[in-house]
């Protein structure tokens, strides 16, 4: 039997590098306050140490993953250097010093002179950005996936949506009266709707940055309508979907008849919204291929 070649997990890499970026932005902001203010403010020093650990650990998560994918024997002491070499980073020695500093000072209970922390990070913070950039370009080339789209994740979420909608349809087919007097139907359909909605939201969350949507929260689907990924005609459907999800996870109970009617209205809108996102993705990929 032919051995299946391991592939980098796009979602793991994107998620880790997103966490790295958040910590990096905070680190850069706090270091920009200047040495004098940094040294005099213990709260900022503590925040920077926490953010540095988070950023480094995000790098290490990617590092360990790529080590496994490419069968590289690494340890916590040399992982960044070996993966740095793999992805084409020139500052290998600097990555080693970076790792040594982290290992020496990762225990937040141990003291670390503020001036030493400031000087080290001011000099070496750029390595986080260089590492992330090199990893991204490497994975794009290796996977022939210029937008870093996790198609496995998208297919998994689409499957969950379809399966959940089948179960919602079955429950609703029992009729409003039967649904209203049977608590089991209520609990089941509530669960299946949340699975369907959360899966659609996960698709949105993964693809939103690919469409240039940089800032979003619970309004991810609405943002997609705003930029034209989802046609404007679905705006109210998306609004009602999100509103129902928020009601179901709040302390307020949605009355059975209200839930039945809401789902009867929305159940046939979820898959079309997902397909519109898929259509926009196909157009984006075609456009990207044309540019290449």
Buried (B, 14 or more C-beta within 10 A) or exposed (E): EEEEEEEBBBBBBBBBBEBBBBBBEBBBEBBEEEEEEBBEBEEBBEBBBBBBBBBBBBBBBBBBBBBEBBEBEBEEEBBBBBBBBBBEBEBEEBBBBBBEBBEEBBEEEEEBEBEEBBEBBEEBBBBBEBBBEBBBEBBBEBBEBBBBBBEEBBEBBBEBBBBBBEBBBEBBEEEEEEBBEBEEBBEBBBBBBBBBBBBBBBBBBBBBBBBEBEEBEEBBBBBBBBEEBBBEEBBEBBBBBBEBBEBBEEEEEBEBEEBBEBBBEBBEBBBBBBEBBBEBBEEBBEEEEEEE
